[in-house]
């Protein structure tokens, strides 16, 4: 195989896996126009259209899907072989792709990015924030981070945090105007900040527990969102009551008096955050170092 043939196939795989010419071009260090020309050369050499393009998306054609299924495993095997060869030299390199919840990105990953980069400057962290339960195998991620109860059973799971407390909060101004609910059933008389589940688009039913009694409450209010910053912002501005993870910036707002907790004796905890990856997968050394860094343990800074 000529070098140009290999480069064309590598470019094709990158476009399919990233579902975008722009993202694939950035990954390959090419301009989008150069990448488009490379794909056109490949399609001309094969004599078939491999990618269906629209202004918003790109996906493999029937011929492209057949080609991708045959060659993608070979490229993954080559990547593993190169990584293992690099590990033998004691220096890590390559790209580590992580799919993560927003809360983990903000509270665990972001504060440690600089330290990880200083220890492993040749490793590129490709972090995708996605609050849906993404298929990390189909998405070609090395690992994902999710709340523990949402993990598939065929994954290796590593706990990153203790259980997460959920707290219902509102601004002092809102509570002065509307009063303070004494039980979850009183939320029907209040404005609440609704959370849209990214898995299926439904609204999250707020869960509560007290002395063995469990309740799920469907709430209503002026704002529906799938982004934590929007929900907290709405609560801070007095638009209603929000239900949120305490350690995702809420504890500080409570300490500052900008938010007030309600229904404290009904609050629940959820399983903590876990990093997970397929148990059949060769675990790259860079992933092991990343896990050590997230857990603040040695030897994250050793090869």
Helices and strands as residue ranges (DSSP letters): H 3-18, H 21-28, H 32-46, E 51-53, E 58-60, H 62-88, E 94-100, H 102-104, I 105-109, G 110-112, H 113-119, E 123-129, E 143-147, G 148-150, E 155-159, E 164-170, H 172-178, G 184-189, E 193-195, E 206-210, E 213-217, E 223-225, H 228-236, E 242-245, I 246-250, H 251-255, E 260-262, G 264-266, E 269-270, E 273-278, H 285-294
